[in-house]
Each structure stands twice: as C-alpha cells, then as structure tokens.
Amino acid sequence: MSLRFAVAGTPGDRRVGLFSAAVVARGLPEPRLIPWADVLAGREVGAPAGTLLRIDSPGEDAEADALLRGPGDPARVGGGATWYKTFTAGLARLAAIPGVTLLGDVGEIGVMFDLCLIHISEPTRP
C-alpha cells in the first residue's frame, strides 16, 4: 500500500506546489487538493480513507478570502472575529473527513491564527 496525501490549500499557491513537488519527488502520487474555497463554502470535500491530510493556509484566494471575511469592503484590514470563526469552522470540517489522518492538530492550527490567544499563552519574557 502506497502513502496517499491530500492538502487543504489554494490552487496555484506556492506552498501547495512545493508540497506536491516534494511528494511526487518521493515517487508517490500527486496529493489531492482540497481547495479552501470549497471547504469554506460548504461544498463536498473528501479524500480516500487512509489519506494523510496536510492543512495549509487559505493563502491569497479571492473566493476564500471573501468567505472568511464575510460581507464588507474586501480592502479592509484584518479579518477579525468573523474570519477566525469561519476559519476554525473550516478546520472542523477538514477534521471530520472520514478515514483521513491529519498531519496537524486543528486546535493548534487555530491557535496559530488567534493573535490574542498567542499573546496570552506566550511565556513572559524578561
């Protein structure tokens, strides 16, 4: 049985491309791409049982960005609470794909995107 990978990311994104190239360079099949826009829009997402799933950043996808931010001026700074709530709901959808093994903990990934929580959980520096 060969390892199978999938990556939740943005089509055409540099990080997704580099990950895919590394997997293929090892003689493995190209990873299945699960676009963040599909995850966030509630479209059907999935991968074969036994797939290892890497979760990457939503990147610079206009559709994913609009879904994360919600209605409003797309040029506004930051995503705020709506962005974070939508992102963590997307993480939960990815974690719920049957038979898939995540390569990262969705709770920890969520913390990496929560600046307030990061500052609270950092050790005090002298």
C-alpha positions in Angstrom: 0.0 0.0 0.0 1.3 3.4 -1.0 1.1 6.5 1.1 -1.6 8.9 -0.1 -1.5 12.6 0.7 -4.0 15.4 0.3 -3.5 19.1 1.0 -6.1 21.7 2.0 -4.9 24.8 0.3 -5.3 27.2 -2.5 -4.9 26.1 -6.1 -1.8 27.5 -7.7 -0.4 28.5 -4.3 3.4 28.3 -4.0 3.3 26.3 -0.7 0.8 23.8 -2.2 3.0 23.4 -5.3 6.2 22.9 -3.2 4.5 20.2 -1.1 3.1 18.5 -4.1 6.5 18.5 -5.8 8.2 17.0 -2.7 5.6 14.2 -2.5 6.0 13.4 -6.2 9.8 13.5 -5.9 9.5 10.7 -3.4 7.7 8.6 -6.1 4.3 9.0 -4.5 1.1 10.0 -6.3 0.4 13.7 -6.5 -1.6 14.9 -3.5 -5.3 15.5 -3.8 -6.0 19.2 -3.5 -8.9 20.2 -1.3 -9.5 23.9 -2.0 -10.1 26.1 0.9 -12.9 27.9 -1.0 -14.7 24.5 -1.2 -14.3 23.9 2.5 -15.5 27.3 3.5 -18.4 27.4 1.0 -19.7 24.1 2.4 -19.1 22.2 -0.8 -18.5 18.5 -0.6 -14.9 17.7 0.3 -13.2 14.4 0.9 -10.3 12.0 0.3 -9.9 8.3 0.2 -9.7 6.5 3.6 -6.1 6.3 4.8 -5.1 9.6 3.2 -2.7 11.9 5.2 -4.1 15.4 5.1 -1.8 18.5 5.3 -3.6 21.7 6.2 -2.1 24.8 4.6 -3.0 28.4 4.8 -6.0 29.7 2.8 -3.5 31.8 1.0 -4.4 34.5 -1.4 -7.5 33.1 -2.9 -10.2 35.9 -3.5 -13.1 33.5 -3.1 -11.7 32.0 0.2 -10.9 35.5 1.5 -14.4 36.7 0.8 -15.9 33.6 2.5 -13.6 34.2 5.5 -14.2 37.9 5.9 -17.9 37.9 5.2 -19.7 40.9 3.6 -17.9 44.2 3.5 -15.1 46.1 1.8 -12.5 43.5 0.7 -9.8 46.0 1.2 -10.4 46.4 4.9 -7.5 45.5 7.2 -7.6 42.2 9.1 -10.3 39.6 9.3 -11.3 39.8 12.9 -13.7 37.6 14.7 -15.7 36.6 11.6 -12.6 35.5 9.8 -11.4 33.4 12.8 -14.8 31.8 13.4 -15.2 30.8 9.7 -11.6 29.5 9.6 -12.0 27.3 12.7 -15.3 26.0 11.3 -13.4 25.1 8.1 -10.8 23.3 10.2 -13.5 21.3 11.9 -14.9 20.3 8.5 -11.5 19.1 7.5 -11.1 17.1 10.7 -14.4 15.5 10.1 -13.5 13.9 6.8 -14.0 10.2 7.4 -10.9 7.9 7.3 -8.4 10.8 6.9 -5.4 11.3 9.2 -4.5 14.9 9.8 -0.8 15.9 9.8 -1.5 18.7 12.2 -3.8 19.3 15.2 -6.7 21.6 14.2 -6.8 23.1 17.7 -3.1 24.0 17.5 -3.6 25.4 13.9 -6.5 27.5 15.2 -4.2 28.9 18.0 -1.6 29.9 15.4 -4.2 32.2 13.8 -5.5 33.6 17.1 -3.2 36.5 17.9 -4.9 37.3 21.2 -4.5 33.7 22.4 -0.9 33.6 21.2 0.0 36.6 23.3 -1.8 35.1 26.4 -0.1 31.7 26.0 3.4 33.1 25.4 5.8 32.8 28.3 6.7 36.1 29.9 9.9 37.5 28.5 12.3 39.5 30.7 
